[in-house]
């Protein structure tokens, strides 16, 4: 459910048209898991990574953008990931 919600969110918020000819330049993958949260990672064609920290109990998701080349990390907000699993069913 965490992966599905992040995938739906990313497809609604980010422009995927740049990856039409080369789908490998953008992807979503599961990251680490703890007892209370899942981490899902979006890889942008720009090289930026967006980390989604999904609380298992509530679906509340913290979003953190990271640009490895500049070593810049910013928390950009939160969403309720359950909104993105329900709306796309």
Helices and strands as residue ranges (DSSP letters): H 2-13, G 17-19, G 23-25, E 27-33, E 37-43, E 48-55, E 60-67, E 72-80, H 82-86
